[in-house]
């Protein structure tokens, strides 16, 4: 039945080629006719940007399996990488044709940075063997097709640096094999979907307009890289964070998250902890010496004394909070030994620091103490945002103590 169905199509394909292709049919008959016609349609919808010659090898009088960016297996296209992947190479311009969905054996589809516009073809959802889908740094607009949630073998979905709008479709969160989801630098809105994958290791959604709360179980504990910065997410995340103990990078900055920062978070194998510009409050109480390279907790509502366990951090941003009390002596020791490179404590309610006015701070280190409830013992260059006032008004300090 299947052969009788394909026979007329094959005859039509052969006639088409004899009339229009003018090529040695024996060489290109290796490729399935549907794949051949799909590649022709994809090519017609795109062209090289000035300086690019990617399509120079796309001569349909020869075997398409030898085209740049195309690889075949068992007479079908299994890999399609559109554009020259070399860094700095100009990309393609045009649209992604609907016929991409006819390459049913495709396992990998990518597009290099360029000026491809229009929406993502909904026919991508027909590529049930697809494992890798990357269309980043172009001008793709419209919404993410919900049908992508039917690609149960998909491991990597990268649609970053485009102009996508609307919500992240809930079916995307149900993909069982998903390992990398990269949707950063778009215009996505609404809440995050609930993620069921237990293999998801990288989730990058920064620079969107996502909103809503994150539940304690909304993200899988398999995550190693999590970036949600520059969104409008809110609510407490302490119960969620303590489950993500495989994280090695965490950036929740520039949101509206509230509540406490769990002390256990500082024991995770994180190299960079970015929690700045939120509404976190309460005391910061690491349970042991912190081995994270960079900790940025600036511009929150954190209070209480500064934990000496943070003195082992190389770059410490605690500025623009409500910390009080004296700066632990261990911070001064590590600063003077150049173990701390950045120590920003400005705009708090700190009352003192044990530092000799003649102490020489290493050139490789930066210290800012201004606008606290003390006179800084040393004058050090501070960021311009710190302002010119060296000490917080006495009335504010008295109100804080009271």
N, C-alpha and C positions, 0 to 999 in steps of 0.2 A: 504493500500500500504506500509506504513512504517513498520507494523508488519510483513508482508510477506517478506520484505527486511531483517529484523533483524533475522527471524527464522533460516535460514541456518547458520548465524554467531553464534547464541546461541547454535545450535546443535554441531557445530565445537568446540565451547568453552567447552561444556560439555564433548565431546569426548577427547579433549586435557587434561582436568583435570582428567578424569578417567584413562588415560594412564600414565600421568606424575606427577600429583599432589598428589595422594594418600591421600586424606583428605575427611572429612565429607562435601560433596557438599552442604548440606542444609545450613550450616553456611555461606559459602562464596557466595552462589547464591544471597545473599542480594545485592552485588555490581554488577553494570553494567559490562558485559563482556569486553567491550572496555576499561573501566577504569582499570579492573583487569589486562589485558594484557599490558596496558600502564605502570602500576606500576612495572610489571615484567621487562620491557625493561629499565625503569629508574634505577632500582636496578642493572641490569647487567652492566650498564655503569659506576657505581660508587662503591667505597668501602671505608670502614672506614680507616682513618689514624691511625697509632699506638697510642694506648691509648683511642681510641674511640670505643664504642660498640653500636652506633646508630642503625645499621641495625640488631642487635640481635633479635629484636621483629618482623622483617620482615620475618615471616615464612608463606609462601603461602599455607600451609595446614590449616591455620586458617583464620579468617575474616580480610581482609586488613584494614577495617575501625577501627580496634584496633591497627594498626601499630603506632609506634612512629612517630609523625609529620603529621599524616593523620587524617582528620576528614571528615565525610560524611553526606550527607543529600539527602533524596529521592533516595537512591541507587547510588549516584554519589559522587566522591571526590570533596569537595569544598575548602579544605585547604590542602596545601602540604608545610611543613616546613622541609627541608632536613638538618639534622645534629642536634647535641645537642646544644640548645641555651644558655646553661650556660657559663658564662664568663670564658675564659681560656680553655674551652674544645677543644680538637683537632677536626678538621673538616673532610671533605671528600676529596677524590682524584678521578679523572676521568673526564668524560665529561657529559654534559647535553644531554640526548637523545632526538631525534626529536619527540618521542612519547609523550612528554609533551603536545603537541598540541591536543592530543586526549582527554584530560581531560576537555571537553568543559564546564563543570559546575564550573570549578575552579574560585574562587574569590580571593584567596590569595596564592602566591607562593614566598617562600624565601629560601635562602641557607646561612648557617652560614659560617664564615670565614674558609677557608681551601685552598686546592690546586687543585681546579677544573679548568681545562684548556680548550682550544678550544674556538670556537665562541658561541654566543648565538643562540639557535635554532630559525630559521625563523618561525617555527611553533607556536611560542609564540603568533603570531598575530592572531591565530585562537581562542584564549581564550577570547571571546567577553564579558564574565562576569567578567574578572579580574579587581580588584580594587586596589590590592597591589602587587607590583613586586619588590623584593629586592634580588639582587645577588651581594653582595659587598665583598671586601677583599678576592678575589680569584685571579686567573691568567687568567681571561677571556680576549680573544684578538679578533681581527677583528673589524668590524664596528657594530654600533648599528643598528639593523634591522629597516628599514623604516616602516615596517608593524606594529610596535608597535603604530604608529599613528592611527591605526584603532581601538584601544582599547578604545572606547569612554567613558567607565566607570572608566578608570584608574585614581586613585587619587594620588598614591605614586609610583614613579619610582626611585629606588636607585641602581645604578650600580657603585658606588664609589670604589676607591682603586682596580682597575683592570688594564688591559693593552689595553684598547679600543683605536682604532685609527679612523681616518676619521672625518667627520663633524657630528654635531648633526642633525639628519634628520629633515627637515622642518615640516613634519607631526606631530612630537612630540609637536611642538609649537601650534598645532591646537586642542590638547586634551582639551575638554571643562570642564572636572571635575578635572583636574590636580591641586593638592594642594602642593605637594612636589616633586621637581626634584633635585636629588642629583647625580651628575656625576663627583665629584671632584676626583683628583689624578688618572687621566688617561692620555692619549696622544692625546686628541681630538684637531682638528685643524679647521680652517675656522671660519666663522662668527656665531653669535648667531641667532637662528631662531626668527621670530616674534611670540610673545606669545599672544594668544587670550584668554586664560583662565582668568576669573575674580575671580577665587578662589585660584590662585597661591599665597601661602604665604611664601614658602621657596625655594630659588634658590641657589644652591651651586655648582659652576663650577670651584672652585679654583684648582690650580696646573694642568693646561693643557697647550695647545699652541694655544688657541683661538685668533683670530685676527679680525680686522675690526672695524667699528664705531658702536655706539649705537644711534639709532634714538630717538627722543623725546617721541615717543609712542611705543617703542619696548618692554618695560616691563610694566606689569599691575600695577596699583596703589594699588592693594591688597597685594603686597609684604611686609613682615615683616622682613625677613632675606634674605640678599643679599650678597654673597661672590663671587667675580670674581678675586681674587688676584692670582698672579703668572701666568699671561697670557700675551698676546701681543696686548691687546685691545688699541685703540687709539681714538683721537678726543675729542671734548668737550662733557661734560655730564651734564652741568648746567640745561638745559631745561628738561632733563630726571629726574634729581634728585628732582627738586621742585615738581614733580607730585607724588613722592613716600613718601607721608607724614605719612604712617603707619609703616615705618621702625623702628625696634628696634635694628638692628645690620646691619652695613654696612662696608664692606671691599673691597676696590678697589685697594689695594696696589700692588706694583710691576707690573704696566702696563705702558702705555705711554699716559695716558689721559692728555688733555690740557685744557686751558681756565680757567675761574674763578670758585671758589667754592661759590655757592650761600649762602648768609647770612641766608636765611630761613632754610637751612639744619640743622643749629644748634638748631632750635626749635623743631625738630622732637623728638619722644620718644626713642631716640637711647641711648643705654648703652655704646657702643663702636664704635668709628668712626675711621676707618683705611684708610687713603688716602695717606700714605707715598710712596715714591719712584715712583713718576709720574712726569709729566711736568706741573702741575698746576701753574698758574701765577696770578698776580694781588694782590689786597689787600684782607685781610680776615676781613670781617665786619659782625659779628653776630648782629642780630637786638635787642637782649636782653641778659640778664644773661644766661650763658650756664649751663645746668644741666647734661650734658653728663659726665660719669665717666672718660673715656679715650678718648683723642683726639690726634691722631698722624698725623701730617701734614709734617713730616720731609722729607728731600731729595726731595724738589720741587723747584720751582722758585718764591715762594711767596715773596711779598715785602710790603713796607709801615710800618707804626707803628703797634705794637702789641696791639690788642684790650683789654681793661680792662675787658670786658665781659668774656674773657677766664680765668680769675683768679679764677673763681668758679669751674674749672675743677680739678679733683684730680690728674690725670696723664697727663701732657702736654708735647708733643714732637713737638717743633717748630724748631729744629736744622737743619742745612744745608739748609738754604733758603737765602733770601736776605732782611730780616727784618732790619729796621733801626730805629733810634731814641732811646729814653730812655725807659727802662722797667718801666711800671706803678707801682707806690708804692703799689698798692693793692696786687700785686703778692708777694712782700716781706712780707707784713703783714700775708698773708695766708700761706706762706712758713714757717715762724717762728712759727706760731701757729699749724703747722703740718696738716693743711687742704689740702695743696698741698703735695703730696708724691714724685712726680717726676716733675722737671722743667728743661727741656733740651733746652737751648737757644744757644748752641755753634754753631760756623761756620755761623754767620750772620754778619751784619754791625751795631750792636747795639752800642750806644755811651755812655751809662751810666746806673747805677742802684743805687737807694738810699738805700744803706745797710751799716751799721756800720761794720768796719773791725773786731770788737770784738763780733759781733753777733754770737750766737750759733744756728746752724741749727739742728733741732731735728734729732736723729739717724734714725727715720723712714722716713726721707725725703732726696731726692737727688737733687743737684743743679749743673749744669754745665754751665759756662759762657765763657769758653775760646775761643780764636780765633774770637774776635769781635773787634770793633774799640774803645776799652777801656782796661784799666788794671783791671782785676777782683779784687774787694775789698776784697774778701775772697778766699782762696785757698781750693777748694773742689775736691774730687775724681771724675774724668770723665771717660766715657767709653774709652777703648783703641783706638777705631776708631777716637776719637777726636784729636789724635796726641799729641805732646809735646809742641807746640807753644802756649803760653798763649794769645798773642795779634796778631791780623792781621797786616801785614806790612802797614806802614803809607801810602805808595804810593797807595795801593789798596783802602784805606779809602778815600784818597783825590780824587781819580778818581770817586769813588762812589758818593761823595758829589757834585762833579763838574758836 
